[in-house]
Amino acid sequence: MSTRPLPTLPVLPDAATEQVLASGLLPELAYAFGGPFHFLLPDAFDTNLRAMQDALGAAGVDGFVYFAKKANKAALFVERAAAGGAGVDVASVAELREALGHGVRGEHLVVTGPAKDSALLHLAVQHGALIAVDALEELDALVTIALAGRIRPARILLRVLPPAQPHSRFGLDDAELTTAMERCVQAGDTVRMEGFSFHLSGYALQPRADLATRLLELCLKARVQGLEASRISIGGGLPISYTDADSWHTFLAEQNSGHYHAGKTFHTGDFYPYYSPAAGADALAGLLATRPEGNELPLSSVLKDAGVTLLLEPGRALLHQAGATVFRVQGVKDRDGYQILTVDGTSLSLSEQWFNSEYLPDPILISQDAAGEVGAFPASIGAATCLESDMLTWRMIPFPHRPRTGDLLVYPNTAGYQMDSNESPFHDLTLPPKVVIDHTDRPRPRWRLDRHFT
């Protein structure tokens, strides 16, 4: 282990999370469930959604927000999206049914994903959902379904292959787009072609503004052919900040393999950008204020001049500070200068490892009794499985108290993708339940289990 102080990555303060930690509720829930669990904070989702809607309004842009359900399976966030006037982005029959069952209107659903099966396409058409078409054969299938049903036209967007990502397996290239628009014209009232969509990797604003402008040009071209083409979707990709700028840049400059169990090596490019100068709704406002290449006007003005509605499909950005994950320490082992903690769950419930990366925000230690044991006690955190690589945190965390069996570790701000993107009942371990915590301003917060159907 390095003799220099271990780097830390403290999370931004959050009053609701801190109130839950101080309430004494978490040890009781850990005892009741007998294993790890997640807690969810609905007010944070509502706040994030309103901020995005306000950013659209402040820019004078006609827009609509869809919550990307893949970011968290909880029914709570679908319910809050419906109550807040948002839609939901789904990619499977189960997700579509879940959204409908928790109050989302069919016309407020957008169906994404590649090579959608016929059951999903049938259900989407039946309920009037907007469908992002990813391939010509998918478009042909929708025409057949709409003709057979004769209930309503298939509402579609054509998904564009980003020029900056020519090897992506998603989207239609230029030749396919031309063919698709011709087939939409031929389909007549069977298909309602409402516009175009894209998903772009990374978090830079300029490439998104540039590609959005290309989609506006496609809308104008499609209108000449008699198609509606009044909407574009720019997908998700709005970053959030887990920590402050100084902490993030200091961490990147200082971290090295000596700070990790077994000399594990991570490169800075392996990590999610845990700090962003413009995050969440501020990133959306920044995007709308960005001038697309070759244009003197900001994207907001270009959208308004074209009479096009902007669709968004954020996930993580709507879930900022909307929940945390709790594990119980069930074993402590000493190594050379640090400890290895084993918790009652797996890294599959902390899904950044799915990307051969590390969830970096410092976990918070809730000790049963820390009297007289202050200082820096470094520890890495392993899972309750027989796999050498199943580590929740390879990094040595300098805890302020010596961790002990029975203590709790709280990983903050995990609602966005961390909780269940990669979960598995490996070893027949029970999947962590999700607990909705209401009224965190009470001396004793109220809680209930999430109403997810499965």
Secondary structure, 3 states (H helix, E strand, C coil): CCCCCCCCCCCCCCHHHHHHHHCCHHHHHHHHHCCCEEEECHHHHHHHHHHHHHHHHHCCCCEEEEEEHHHCCCHHHHHHHHHCCCEEEECCHHHHHHHHHCCCCHHHEEECCCCCCHHHHHHHHHCCCEEEECCHHHHHHHHHHHHHHCCCCEEEEEEECCCCCCCCCCCECHHHHHHHHHHHHHHHHHEEEEEEECCCCCCCHHHHHHHHHHHHHHHHHHHHCCCCCCEEECCCCCCCCCCCHHHHHHHHHHCCHHHEHHHCCCCHHHCCCCCCCCCCHHHHHHHHHCCCCCCCCCHHHHHHHHCCEEEECCCHHHCCCCEEEEEEEEEEEEECCEEEEEECCCHHHCHHHHHCCCCCCCCEEECCCCCCCEEEEEEEEECCCCCCCCEEEEEEEEEEECCCCCCEEEECCCCCCCCCCCCCCHHHCCCCCEEEEECCCCCCCEEEECCCCC
